[in-house]
Amino acid sequence: MIDFRSDTVTRPNAKMRQAMADADVGDDVYGDDPTVNALESWAAKRHGFAAAIFCSSGTQANLLGLMGHCERGDEYLCGQQAHNYRFEGGGAAVLGSIQPQPIENEKDGTLAFDKLRGAIKPIDPHFARTRLLSLENTINGKVLPLDYLAQAREFVDKHDLKLHLDGARVYNAASALDVDIVEIAKHFDSMTICLSKGLAAPIGSLLLGSEELIAKARRWRKVLGGGMRQAGILAAAAEIALKEHPEKLAQDHENARYLGKRLNEVPGFEVKLEHIQTNMVFAKVSRDIELKVLAEKLKAKNILITPSAPMRLVTHADVQQGDIDTFISELTAQLPAVL
Ligand SMILES: *Cc1c(COP(=O)(O)O)cnc(C)c1O
């Protein structure tokens, strides 16, 4: 299968599978798993944080970050398009009694400081207590500028808020900017990283932060049912993802630009190439094309796409340039049947 639906679909490579088979393990709820412990301490140091916790998913890592910073009746500011507002089942409210305050994202994915300022609540019993600003980088494939991150740090310091980064794809941002990951991480009080997206691990995310925040997160992770036992099996693959895959993301980004360019050759598809910053391609699709039918026909040819308009296509370690060529020729061949 050539799968363009997401970068979550990668399969663990041979080296990861071998490392999983060979992993030294223990009971991580007792703190006994040497592979998890090594991953957490390496990750904390590498990204400039005091501590880290290995989580089952990015959703869990974000929720633990929010529950670490906020108490019942507190509030976090975030984007209207933020994953931890729109796509995590309302977990902060459902499970943390934390109120989201979404702000319309600007075109480049940032949140305007005047709008954020206006949303901070006065200290008064009528209002939730605004505690945290949560940003996302990359957001819909877009990279937040480094100077914006510095301004966000200034903003939160001025308003006595904490700053969290949903960094599910933060390594894609670092790769696109061609900077060390620390140049992004250094602005934040906490940051999540998905190991199972572009970095290609089968399972797992990290939450990074202060000792105090991570201790609190560790308690909530157990409460949420996320205390895993011999989790070193997963951490072994995650470690390879984190250490070896960041440098491979540039290839995914190049493939995304190639995919965008090739899609522009197909009638009915239009990609703004200048909008491709990382591994996501958004194509405008002619209304004449029956997308659901197209997706089914491509599936019969072992190609998976999401039948949405605009259509989001994602490149990752399991998509090569030759696969893109195969996709474009199958797409062109199927078009007459779906008009
Ligand atoms: C995928 C994603 C998450 C959640 O990760 P899961 O592992 O799917 O729970 C969080 N934030 C962003 C921006 C994501 O893309």
The ligand as an SDF file (V2000), in Angstrom:
LIG
                    3D

 15 15  0  0  0  0  0  0  0  0999 V2000
   -1.3390   13.5710   15.8270 C   0  0  0  0  0  0  0  0  0  0  0  0
   -1.3000   14.8000   16.6210 C   0  0  0  0  0  0  0  0  0  0  0  0
   -1.5010   14.7650   17.9960 C   0  0  0  0  0  0  0  0  0  0  0  0
   -1.9540   13.5260   18.7390 C   0  0  0  0  0  0  0  0  0  0  0  0
   -1.2040   12.4250   18.5530 O   0  0  0  0  0  0  0  0  0  0  0  0
   -1.8440   10.9590   18.6570 P   0  0  0  0  0  0  0  0  0  0  0  0
   -0.6270   10.1430   18.8800 O   0  0  0  0  0  0  0  0  0  0  0  0
   -2.5200   10.7170   17.3550 O   0  0  0  0  0  0  0  0  0  0  0  0
   -2.7640   10.9360   19.8130 O   0  0  0  0  0  0  0  0  0  0  0  0
   -1.3910   15.9460   18.6850 C   0  0  0  0  0  0  0  0  0  0  0  0
   -1.1170   17.0860   18.0670 N   0  0  0  0  0  0  0  0  0  0  0  0
   -0.9150   17.1700   16.7480 C   0  0  0  0  0  0  0  0  0  0  0  0
   -0.6020   18.4860   16.1270 C   0  0  0  0  0  0  0  0  0  0  0  0
   -1.0190   16.0260   15.9770 C   0  0  0  0  0  0  0  0  0  0  0  0
   -0.8410   16.1140   14.6600 O   0  0  0  0  0  0  0  0  0  0  0  0
  1  2  1  0
  2  3  1  0
  2 14  2  0
  3  4  1  0
  3 10  2  0
  4  5  1  0
  5  6  1  0
  6  7  2  0
  6  8  1  0
  6  9  1  0
 10 11  1  0
 11 12  2  0
 12 13  1  0
 12 14  1  0
 14 15  1  0
M  END
$$$$
